[in-house]
Protein backbone atom coordinates (compact mmCIF):
# COMPACT_ATOMS: atom_id res chain seq x y z
CA UNK A 1 0.00 0.00 0.00
CA UNK A 2 1.49 3.32 -1.05
CA UNK A 3 0.43 6.84 -0.26
CA UNK A 4 0.66 9.42 -3.02
CA UNK A 5 1.94 12.83 -2.08
CA UNK A 6 -0.68 15.44 -2.82
CA UNK A 7 -0.11 19.20 -3.06
CA UNK A 8 -0.69 19.59 0.68
CA UNK A 9 1.88 16.85 1.57
CA UNK A 10 4.77 18.14 -0.56
CA UNK A 11 7.65 19.95 1.08
CA UNK A 12 9.09 23.06 -0.53
CA UNK A 13 11.91 22.08 -2.89
CA UNK A 14 13.15 25.53 -3.87
CA UNK A 15 15.09 28.22 -2.05
CA UNK A 16 13.56 31.41 -0.81
CA UNK A 17 14.86 34.82 -1.86
CA UNK A 18 17.08 35.29 1.22
CA UNK A 19 18.67 31.84 0.86
CA UNK A 20 19.31 32.33 -2.86
CA UNK A 21 20.95 35.69 -2.24
CA UNK A 22 23.10 34.15 0.51
CA UNK A 23 24.33 31.43 -1.84
CA UNK A 24 25.22 33.85 -4.64
CA UNK A 25 27.38 36.12 -2.51
CA UNK A 26 30.54 34.02 -2.33
CA UNK A 27 32.92 36.89 -1.64
CA UNK A 28 33.08 37.67 2.06
CA UNK A 29 35.97 40.13 1.91
CA UNK A 30 35.70 43.82 1.12
CA UNK A 31 36.52 44.55 -2.55
CA UNK A 32 40.01 46.01 -2.88
CA UNK A 33 39.22 48.13 -5.93
CA UNK A 34 35.53 48.93 -5.68
CA UNK A 35 35.63 51.37 -8.62
CA UNK A 36 36.40 48.66 -11.16
CA UNK A 37 34.56 45.66 -9.71
CA UNK A 38 30.84 44.95 -9.83
CA UNK A 39 30.61 42.68 -6.77
CA UNK A 40 28.94 45.41 -4.74
CA UNK A 41 26.07 45.45 -7.25
CA UNK A 42 24.81 42.07 -6.07
CA UNK A 43 23.05 43.54 -3.03
CA UNK A 44 21.51 46.36 -5.08
CA UNK A 45 19.94 44.25 -7.83
CA UNK A 46 16.25 43.45 -7.35
CA UNK A 47 15.17 39.84 -6.90
CA UNK A 48 11.90 38.43 -8.19
CA UNK A 49 10.25 35.31 -6.76
CA UNK A 50 8.89 33.03 -9.49
CA UNK A 51 7.32 29.59 -9.42
CA UNK A 52 10.34 27.86 -10.98
CA UNK A 53 12.93 29.53 -8.74
CA UNK A 54 14.40 33.00 -8.51
CA UNK A 55 16.03 35.07 -11.19
CA UNK A 56 17.66 38.45 -11.19
CA UNK A 57 16.20 41.38 -13.13
CA UNK A 58 18.98 43.59 -14.40
CA UNK A 59 17.96 47.20 -14.87
CA UNK A 60 19.96 50.17 -16.02
CA UNK A 61 19.06 53.69 -15.00
CA UNK A 62 19.83 56.34 -17.59
CA UNK A 63 19.51 60.06 -17.37
CA UNK A 64 18.88 62.29 -20.34
CA UNK A 65 19.59 65.99 -20.35
CA UNK A 66 17.14 68.29 -22.08
CA UNK A 67 14.39 67.19 -24.40
CA UNK A 68 16.66 65.26 -26.77
CA UNK A 69 16.58 67.93 -29.46
CA UNK A 70 19.42 70.05 -30.76
CA UNK A 71 19.05 73.76 -30.17
CA UNK A 72 20.52 76.22 -32.63
CA UNK A 73 20.41 79.90 -33.49
CA UNK A 74 20.42 81.19 -37.04
CA UNK A 75 21.60 84.73 -37.73
CA UNK A 76 21.45 85.40 -41.46
CA UNK A 77 23.56 82.69 -43.10
CA UNK A 78 25.40 81.87 -39.87
CA UNK A 79 24.08 78.92 -37.84
CA UNK A 80 25.33 78.29 -34.28
CA UNK A 81 24.56 75.13 -32.30
CA UNK A 82 23.85 75.74 -28.61
CA UNK A 83 25.49 73.07 -26.40
CA UNK A 84 23.31 70.92 -24.15
CA UNK A 85 22.95 72.11 -20.56
N, C-alpha and C positions, 0 to 999 in steps of 0.2 A: 504494500500500500504506500503510495507516494502522495505527497502534498505539493500542489503547484503553488508557486509564489505569485500572488496577485499584486496589484499596484500598491496595496496597503501594507504588504509584507516585505517589500523590497527595501533594502538599505541604500542610502545615497552612494553612488559610485563615482561622483565627480567632486572636484575641489571647489570650495567657495572662493570668493574674490580675495579675501585676506590670505588664504593659504596659497593661492596661485601667485600672488604678488610676492609672498615670502620666498617661494621657490625660485622665482626669476631673478631676485636680487642676490647674486652670488658674491659680489664684491662687498666685503665688510669694512675695508679700509677707506680712508678719505682719499679721493682722487688727487694725485700730485699736481696735475696740470688741468684744472677744471675748465679752462678756456677752450681747450682743444678736444676734450672728451665729452661724450654724450651720456655717460653713466648716470649723471644727476637727473636726466630727463625721465628716468624710469618712474620715479615717484610722482611726477607731474602729469604723466599721460593718463587719460581717463580709461577706466575699465568698464566693460559692459558684460553683464551676466546673460548668457544665452543657454538654451536647452542642451546643446551639445558640448558645452564647456565655456571657457571664457576666451575672449580675444581682445586685442588692444585696438583702439580706434586712434589712428594717428591724424592729428589736425595741425594745420599750419596757419598761424595768424599773420595776416599781412595788412599793412597800413598803406593807404594811398593818399598822397597829398593833392589837394585841389580837386577839381571835378574831372580830371583826366583829359582836359582839352588844352591845346597850346594857345597861349595868349600872345598876340602881336599887335604892333602899332604901325600904321602905314601913314607916312607923311610924304605926299607926292609920289615919287617913284621909289622912295627909300622905305624898306620894310625892316622893322626891328622886332625880334622875338624877345618877349619878356620872360625871364627865367622863373621857374616854379618856386613858390614860397616854401 
